[in-house]
Amino acid sequence: MNFKVASFNVNSIRSRKEILLEWLQENKPDVICLQETKVMDADFPEEYFKPAGYHALYKGQKSYNGVATLSPHPMVLLDSHLGDIAEPGEARLLAVSVKGIPVINTYIPQGQSPDSEKFKYKIAWIKALRDYFDRNFCPDQPVLWMGDFNVAPEPKDVHHPKQLLGKVGFHPEEHLALQYVKEWGFQDVFRLHQPEGGQFTFWDYRIPKGLERNLGWRIDHIWATAPLAERSTKAWIDMEPRRKEKPSDHTIIVAEFDLPPELRI
């Protein structure tokens, strides 16, 4: 049975709800993880998506951060706290279960600049994810980890990698920290099916004609443990949401899986 998942940094759910609803109606994912919703829980527009068959679980904060997971299937909230490393009230992690499959949605800190305290916090936050996975899950079970990781793992994940190496989002310390978490038992599902470079999920608003010139970064990811990754059938980046009027600076990354009977939804 086909199982489609997606991740999208909406950069304000209020501003992007029309684009998201249209995409949900056309693509019908089983799960979509959202980041940077930028609303308090009381203001999340859950009712807007119900006519399309989607309900939501979410953790928000005013004007910043915020994560939400939408699905047409029943969801169970597992967790919304990384641990002691996380700043109080920070809305960056949401773990849910969809028919027994843990789906972890993260919005990893951006990091500001390599010489800043925020960068140190980013590295510590990423490393703390491995402890989080160790405490709560096992690499031998099916686990999905999606979201805006704010890290491009490889040179082919950024435009002009030689120029950008050492910048936030493409820094050796970030690569080491993310690899440390990956070695817990994750595989990059997109790269299993799309080995070529030049495919990105983020284009900075501030770069003139950045989208047209494809001056992007692949910082949004779908990772899975082996029991799921080995059943992935395709993965791609959908450019259309980024081409809409008043888009997010990110677009949607998608993956599909052929679930065995014991995992079927």
Buried (B, 14 or more C-beta within 10 A) or exposed (E): EEBBBBBBBBBBBEEBBEBBBBBBEEBEBBBBBBBBBBBBBEEBBBEBBEEBEBBBBBBBBEEBBBBBBBBBBEBEEBBBEBEEBBEEEBBBBBBBEBBEBBBBBBBBBBBEEBEEEEBEBBBEBBBBBBBBBEEEBEBEBBBBBBBBBBBBBEEBBBBEBEEBEEBBBBBEBBBEBBEBBBEBBBBBBBBBBBEEBEBBBBBEEEEEEBBEEEBBBBBBBBBBBBBBBEBBEBBBBBBBBBEBEEBBBBBBBBBBBBBEEEBEB
